[in-house]
């Protein structure tokens, strides 16, 4: 069976789309989820440590109840295999930042792990 010119073009275009999807940088939603996931994991560790030292379920009260909102991705650069450093601007709300929050801008390293995008601490 021979493939027509149109068939070859369709196959090549399909392969190009698949390859581009494999190396796609994280979206603003991906970065927001990764940052909030990292914050929740840190909160759980701190609460567990403090509860063991001080006692009680949550000795910090609402001090650690913070979250990243309104994240804007400014741009990303590749930083190794399956990793990007992305410049972002976002608001941190809750805890000592209050309900109105505080705007911040900084680079964030994001890794594409087997269970999704994660924010790296280094």
MDTraj code that builds the backbone (N, CA, C; nanometers):
import mdtraj as md
import numpy as np

residues = "UNK UNK UNK UNK UNK UNK UNK UNK UNK UNK UNK UNK UNK UNK UNK UNK UNK UNK UNK UNK UNK UNK UNK UNK UNK UNK UNK UNK UNK UNK UNK UNK UNK UNK UNK UNK UNK UNK UNK UNK UNK UNK UNK UNK UNK UNK UNK UNK UNK UNK UNK UNK UNK UNK UNK UNK UNK UNK UNK UNK UNK UNK UNK UNK UNK UNK UNK UNK UNK UNK UNK UNK UNK UNK UNK UNK UNK UNK UNK UNK UNK UNK UNK UNK UNK UNK UNK UNK UNK UNK UNK UNK UNK UNK UNK UNK UNK UNK UNK UNK UNK UNK UNK UNK UNK UNK UNK UNK UNK UNK UNK UNK UNK UNK UNK UNK UNK UNK UNK UNK UNK UNK".split()
xyz = np.array([
    [0.0842, -0.1176, 0.0000],
    [0.0000, 0.0000, 0.0000],
    [0.0889, 0.1241, 0.0000],
    [0.0622, 0.2127, -0.0905],
    [0.1400, 0.3360, -0.0978],
    [0.0602, 0.4489, -0.0362],
    [0.1317, 0.5423, 0.0216],
    [0.0679, 0.6553, 0.0880],
    [0.0706, 0.7754, -0.0052],
    [-0.0392, 0.8445, -0.0128],
    [-0.0469, 0.9625, -0.0978],
    [0.0286, 1.0772, -0.0331],
    [0.0529, 1.1789, -0.1091],
    [0.1217, 1.2983, -0.0590],
    [0.0414, 1.3620, 0.0543],
    [-0.0898, 1.3659, 0.0381],
    [-0.1759, 1.4232, 0.1423],
    [-0.1709, 1.3377, 0.2685],
    [-0.1633, 1.2065, 0.2542],
    [-0.1545, 1.1157, 0.3684],
    [-0.0239, 1.1340, 0.4441],
    [0.0862, 1.1471, 0.3688],
    [0.2165, 1.1695, 0.4336],
    [0.2164, 1.3022, 0.5093],
    [0.1586, 1.4034, 0.4486],
    [0.1523, 1.5350, 0.5135],
    [0.0708, 1.5273, 0.6418],
    [-0.0405, 1.4568, 0.6388],
    [-0.1255, 1.4434, 0.7575],
    [-0.0516, 1.3700, 0.8695],
    [0.0219, 1.2637, 0.8339],
    [0.0976, 1.1882, 0.9345],
    [0.2073, 1.2753, 0.9945],
    [0.2798, 1.3487, 0.9106],
    [0.3867, 1.4361, 0.9610],
    [0.3318, 1.5457, 1.0513],
    [0.2195, 1.6038, 1.0142],
    [0.1580, 1.7080, 1.0981],
    [0.1141, 1.6501, 1.2319],
    [0.0576, 1.5304, 1.2290],
    [0.0153, 1.4655, 1.3532],
    [0.1329, 1.4360, 1.4442],
    [0.2436, 1.3893, 1.3865],
    [0.3626, 1.3618, 1.4659],
    [0.4196, 1.4902, 1.5247],
    [0.4174, 1.5983, 1.4497],
    [0.4695, 1.7262, 1.4989],
    [0.3871, 1.7759, 1.6174],
    [0.2563, 1.7589, 1.6098],
    [0.1696, 1.8005, 1.7208],
    [0.1990, 1.7176, 1.8452],
    [0.2160, 1.5873, 1.8299],
    [0.2471, 1.5000, 1.9434],
    [0.3808, 1.5357, 2.0068],
    [0.4822, 1.5622, 1.9249],
    [0.6132, 1.5975, 1.9781],
    [0.6092, 1.7322, 2.0494],
    [0.5362, 1.8269, 1.9975],
    [0.5246, 1.9575, 2.0621],
    [0.4529, 1.9454, 2.1957],
    [0.3535, 1.8585, 2.2036],
    [0.2801, 1.8393, 2.3291],
    [0.3690, 1.7777, 2.4354],
    [0.4648, 1.6956, 2.3972],
    [0.5546, 1.6315, 2.4935],
    [0.6475, 1.7313, 2.5602],
    [0.6861, 1.8364, 2.4911],
    [0.7826, 1.9308, 2.5450],
    [0.7180, 2.0643, 2.5829],
    [0.5895, 2.0640, 2.6059],
    [0.5172, 2.1875, 2.6331],
    [0.5503, 2.2410, 2.7718],
    [0.5758, 2.3717, 2.7781],
    [0.6054, 2.4336, 2.9067],
    [0.4779, 2.4456, 2.9895],
    [0.4927, 2.4658, 3.1214],
    [0.3748, 2.4710, 3.2082],
    [0.2915, 2.5961, 3.1827],
    [0.1611, 2.5821, 3.2004],
    [0.0704, 2.6954, 3.1880],
    [0.0640, 2.7691, 3.3216],
    [-0.0009, 2.8832, 3.3236],
    [-0.0203, 2.9575, 3.4487],
    [-0.0985, 2.8729, 3.5488],
    [-0.1961, 2.7974, 3.5016],
    [-0.2744, 2.7082, 3.5887],
    [-0.1856, 2.5997, 3.6482],
    [-0.0966, 2.5417, 3.5662],
    [-0.0037, 2.4399, 3.6152],
    [0.0856, 2.4958, 3.7262],
    [0.1384, 2.6152, 3.7047],
    [0.2281, 2.6781, 3.8022],
    [0.1526, 2.7100, 3.9303],
    [0.0310, 2.7640, 3.9164],
    [-0.0512, 2.7973, 4.0335],
    [-0.0787, 2.6723, 4.1172],
    [-0.1174, 2.5631, 4.0512],
    [-0.1441, 2.4373, 4.1225],
    [-0.0179, 2.3860, 4.1908],
    [0.0965, 2.3934, 4.1222],
    [0.2223, 2.3442, 4.1784],
    [0.2635, 2.4253, 4.3013],
    [0.2494, 2.5570, 4.2945],
    [0.2853, 2.6407, 4.4093],
    [0.1940, 2.6133, 4.5283],
    [0.0647, 2.6051, 4.5044],
    [-0.0288, 2.5791, 4.6144],
    [-0.0088, 2.4392, 4.6729],
    [0.0252, 2.3440, 4.5890],
    [0.0554, 2.2090, 4.6381],
    [0.1783, 2.2122, 4.7298],
    [0.2828, 2.2845, 4.6882],
    [0.4041, 2.2957, 4.7700],
    [0.3739, 2.3650, 4.9022],
    [0.2902, 2.4671, 4.8988],
    [0.2523, 2.5383, 5.0215],
    [0.1769, 2.4448, 5.1155],
    [0.0803, 2.3687, 5.0624],
    [0.0040, 2.2752, 5.1464],
    [0.0945, 2.1700, 5.2107],
    [0.1909, 2.1204, 5.1340],
    [0.2837, 2.0199, 5.1880],
    [0.3708, 2.0791, 5.2985],
    [0.4188, 2.2024, 5.2801],
    [0.4976, 2.2699, 5.3839],
    [0.4122, 2.2957, 5.5081],
    [0.2882, 2.3382, 5.4862],
    [0.1973, 2.3636, 5.5990],
    [0.1767, 2.2368, 5.6816],
    [0.1549, 2.1253, 5.6148],
    [0.1318, 1.9989, 5.6848],
    [0.2547, 1.9590, 5.7660],
    [0.3730, 1.9768, 5.7094],
    [0.4952, 1.9437, 5.7818],
    [0.5133, 2.0330, 5.9048],
    [0.4922, 2.1630, 5.8883],
    [0.5086, 2.2560, 6.0001],
    [0.4061, 2.2306, 6.1100],
    [0.2815, 2.2042, 6.0700],
    [0.1773, 2.1769, 6.1693],
    [0.2088, 2.0502, 6.2467],
    [0.2555, 1.9475, 6.1778],
    [0.2903, 1.8221, 6.2438],
    [0.4084, 1.8388, 6.3383],
    [0.5087, 1.9122, 6.2935],
    [0.6257, 1.9366, 6.3773],
    [0.5882, 2.0162, 6.5013],
    [0.5127, 2.1249, 6.4825],
    [0.4743, 2.2096, 6.5949],
    [0.3803, 2.1367, 6.6902],
    [0.2904, 2.0573, 6.6363],
    [0.1979, 1.9831, 6.7226],
    [0.2742, 1.8859, 6.8103],
    [0.3799, 1.8265, 6.7563],
    [0.4610, 1.7344, 6.8339],
    [0.5423, 1.8049, 6.9411],
    [0.5847, 1.9269, 6.9128],
    [0.6664, 2.0016, 7.0081],
    [0.5829, 2.0776, 7.1108],
    [0.4750, 2.1396, 7.0628],
    [0.3949, 2.2268, 7.1482],
    [0.2686, 2.1571, 7.1971],
    [0.2123, 2.0730, 7.1136],
    [0.0869, 2.0058, 7.1461],
    [-0.0299, 2.0743, 7.0777],
    [-0.1359, 2.0000, 7.0581],
    [-0.2543, 2.0544, 6.9913],
    [-0.2542, 2.0208, 6.8437],
    [-0.3704, 2.0322, 6.7816],
    [-0.3842, 1.9975, 6.6407],
    [-0.3207, 2.1016, 6.5479],
    [-0.3418, 2.2295, 6.5774],
    [-0.2905, 2.3352, 6.4918],
    [-0.2461, 2.4527, 6.5786],
    [-0.1254, 2.4489, 6.6300],
    [-0.0800, 2.5558, 6.7178],
    [-0.0605, 2.6897, 6.6474],
    [-0.0596, 2.6903, 6.5144],
    [-0.0400, 2.8144, 6.4396],
    [-0.1699, 2.8895, 6.4122],
    [-0.2840, 2.8279, 6.4387],
    [-0.4105, 2.8919, 6.4039],
    [-0.4178, 2.9104, 6.2535],
    [-0.4569, 3.0291, 6.2105],
    [-0.4685, 3.0581, 6.0671],
    [-0.3426, 3.1213, 6.0083],
    [-0.2357, 3.1309, 6.0860],
    [-0.1126, 3.1945, 6.0396],
    [-0.0580, 3.1288, 5.9130],
    [-0.0692, 2.9975, 5.9017],
    [-0.0167, 2.9262, 5.7856],
    [-0.1187, 2.9074, 5.6740],
    [-0.2402, 2.9551, 5.6927],
    [-0.3463, 2.9348, 5.5934],
    [-0.3302, 3.0347, 5.4793],
    [-0.2269, 3.0140, 5.3969],
    [-0.2026, 3.1040, 5.2840],
    [-0.2215, 3.0280, 5.1534],
    [-0.2462, 3.1040, 5.0473],
    [-0.2585, 3.0445, 4.9145],
    [-0.2195, 3.1454, 4.8084],
    [-0.1769, 3.0944, 4.6944],
    [-0.1404, 3.1753, 4.5796],
    [-0.2650, 3.1937, 4.4932],
    [-0.2927, 3.3188, 4.4562],
    [-0.4060, 3.3496, 4.3675],
    [-0.3595, 3.4448, 4.2572],
    [-0.4423, 3.4626, 4.1590],
    [-0.4198, 3.5611, 4.0521],
    [-0.2815, 3.5500, 3.9890],
    [-0.2380, 3.4280, 3.9600],
    [-0.1047, 3.4085, 3.9044],
    [-0.1021, 3.4437, 3.7566],
    [-0.0009, 3.5202, 3.7182],
    [0.0222, 3.5558, 3.5781],
    [0.1599, 3.5042, 3.5376],
    [0.1630, 3.4213, 3.4353],
    [0.2910, 3.3707, 3.3841],
    [0.3465, 3.4735, 3.2876],
    [0.4667, 3.5220, 3.3167],
    [0.5303, 3.6206, 3.2308],
    [0.6101, 3.5516, 3.1209],
    [0.6796, 3.4450, 3.1561],
    [0.7558, 3.3693, 3.0572],
    [0.8328, 3.2574, 3.1234],
    [0.8715, 3.1576, 3.0442],
    [0.9461, 3.0417, 3.0956],
    [1.0658, 3.0136, 3.0069],
    [1.1716, 2.9600, 3.0688],
    [1.2897, 2.9129, 2.9964],
    [1.3167, 2.7707, 3.0416],
    [1.3608, 2.6870, 2.9487],
    [1.3967, 2.5494, 2.9856],
    [1.5128, 2.5523, 3.0841],
    [1.5087, 2.4597, 3.1798],
    [1.6119, 2.4521, 3.2829],
    [1.6424, 2.3058, 3.3124],
    [1.6901, 2.2361, 3.2138],
    [1.7184, 2.0946, 3.2300],
    [1.6069, 2.0090, 3.1724],
    [1.6205, 1.8783, 3.1943],
    [1.5238, 1.7828, 3.1420],
    [1.3920, 1.7941, 3.2176],
    [1.2838, 1.8207, 3.1476],
    [1.1495, 1.8311, 3.2044],
    [1.1392, 1.9396, 3.3110],
    [1.2178, 2.0463, 3.2988],
    [1.2162, 2.1527, 3.3988],
    [1.2177, 2.2895, 3.3305],
    [1.1545, 2.3855, 3.3954],
    [1.1481, 2.5226, 3.3462],
    [1.1665, 2.6191, 3.4624],
    [1.2257, 2.7338, 3.4347],
    [1.2248, 2.8449, 3.5297],
    [1.1303, 2.9474, 3.4694],
    [1.0242, 2.9772, 3.5448],
    [0.9208, 3.0671, 3.4950],
    [0.9144, 3.1933, 3.5800],
    [0.9129, 3.3077, 3.5144],
    [0.8899, 3.4341, 3.5837],
    [0.7397, 3.4513, 3.5984],
    [0.6948, 3.4737, 3.7202],
    [0.5520, 3.4858, 3.7482],
    [0.5249, 3.6042, 3.8396],
    [0.4024, 3.6507, 3.8326],
    [0.3512, 3.7527, 3.9239],
    [0.2236, 3.6957, 3.9832],
    [0.2070, 3.7071, 4.1144],
    [0.0913, 3.6476, 4.1802],
    [0.0606, 3.7217, 4.3093],
    [-0.0502, 3.6843, 4.3710],
    [-0.0907, 3.7395, 4.4996],
    [-0.0912, 3.6268, 4.6011],
    [-0.0371, 3.6545, 4.7191],
    [-0.0416, 3.5603, 4.8298],
    [-0.1442, 3.6135, 4.9286],
    [-0.2447, 3.5309, 4.9595],
    [-0.3525, 3.5718, 5.0502],
    [-0.3574, 3.4805, 5.1710],
    [-0.4112, 3.5348, 5.2802],
    [-0.4292, 3.4582, 5.4020],
    [-0.3122, 3.4751, 5.4966],
    [-0.3251, 3.4156, 5.6154],
    [-0.2197, 3.4247, 5.7156],
    [-0.1844, 3.5688, 5.7459],
    [-0.0568, 3.5976, 5.7571],
    [-0.0165, 3.7352, 5.7882],
    [-0.0234, 3.8272, 5.6662],
    [-0.0583, 3.7733, 5.5474],
    [-0.0780, 3.8559, 5.4291],
    [-0.2184, 3.9161, 5.4247],
    [-0.3102, 3.8644, 5.5058],
    [-0.4459, 3.9162, 5.5124],
    [-0.5325, 3.8729, 5.3957],
    [-0.6584, 3.9170, 5.3995],
    [-0.7540, 3.8799, 5.2943],
    [-0.7264, 3.9493, 5.1623],
    [-0.6719, 4.0705, 5.1668],
    [-0.6443, 4.1421, 5.0419],
    [-0.5160, 4.0918, 4.9775],
    [-0.4262, 4.0356, 5.0586],
    [-0.3066, 3.9730, 5.0062],
    [-0.1939, 4.0698, 4.9746],
    [-0.0888, 4.0122, 4.9220],
    [0.0298, 4.0891, 4.8830],
    [0.0762, 4.0400, 4.7471],
    [0.1001, 4.1332, 4.6558],
    [0.1474, 4.0967, 4.5221],
    [0.2973, 4.0725, 4.5249],
    [0.3395, 3.9715, 4.4499],
    [0.4806, 3.9354, 4.4429],
    [0.5154, 3.9000, 4.2994],
    [0.6425, 3.9122, 4.2657],
    [0.6931, 3.8674, 4.1362],
    [0.8260, 3.7990, 4.1614],
    [0.8428, 3.6807, 4.1034],
    [0.9666, 3.6058, 4.1238],
    [0.9767, 3.4924, 4.0235],
    [1.0992, 3.4395, 4.0045],
    [1.1135, 3.3193, 3.9226],
    [1.0808, 3.1953, 4.0058],
    [1.0202, 3.0966, 3.9410],
    [0.9836, 2.9713, 4.0063],
    [1.0332, 2.8572, 3.9177],
    [1.1005, 2.7595, 3.9773],
    [1.1440, 2.6418, 3.9006],
    [1.0353, 2.5364, 3.9087],
    [0.9915, 2.4885, 3.7934],
    [0.8816, 2.3938, 3.7826],
    [0.9331, 2.2677, 3.7123],
    [0.9027, 2.1524, 3.7724],
    [0.9456, 2.0241, 3.7170],
    [0.8252, 1.9427, 3.6735],
    [0.8358, 1.8762, 3.5605],
    [0.7283, 1.7909, 3.5119],
    [0.7534, 1.6489, 3.5622],
    [0.6940, 1.6157, 3.6773],
    [0.7123, 1.4848, 3.7397],
    [0.6058, 1.3875, 3.6915],
    [0.6174, 1.2624, 3.7325],
    [0.5222, 1.1605, 3.6886],
    [0.3800, 1.1888, 3.7369],
    [0.3668, 1.2621, 3.8479],
    [0.2328, 1.2949, 3.8996],
    [0.1928, 1.4394, 3.8721],
    [0.2544, 1.5016, 3.7738],
    [0.2178, 1.6373, 3.7350],
    [0.3289, 1.7378, 3.7647],
    [0.2982, 1.8643, 3.7439],
    [0.3959, 1.9710, 3.7652],
    [0.4155, 1.9940, 3.9148],
    [0.5428, 2.0124, 3.9548],
    [0.5728, 2.0429, 4.0953],
    [0.6687, 2.1620, 4.0996],
    [0.6537, 2.2421, 4.2055],
    [0.7432, 2.3555, 4.2267],
    [0.8660, 2.3063, 4.3010],
    [0.9828, 2.3413, 4.2509],
    [1.1081, 2.2977, 4.3111],
    [1.1553, 2.4023, 4.4113],
    [1.2213, 2.3568, 4.5166],
    [1.2725, 2.4492, 4.6165],
    [1.4128, 2.4982, 4.5833],
    [1.4720, 2.4483, 4.4758],
    [1.6037, 2.4969, 4.4370],
    [1.6131, 2.5166, 4.2882],
])
top = md.Topology()
chain = top.add_chain()
for i, resn in enumerate(residues, 1):
    res = top.add_residue(resn, chain, resSeq=i)
    for name in ("N", "CA", "C"):
        top.add_atom(name, md.element.get_by_symbol(name[0]), res)
traj = md.Trajectory(xyz[None], top)
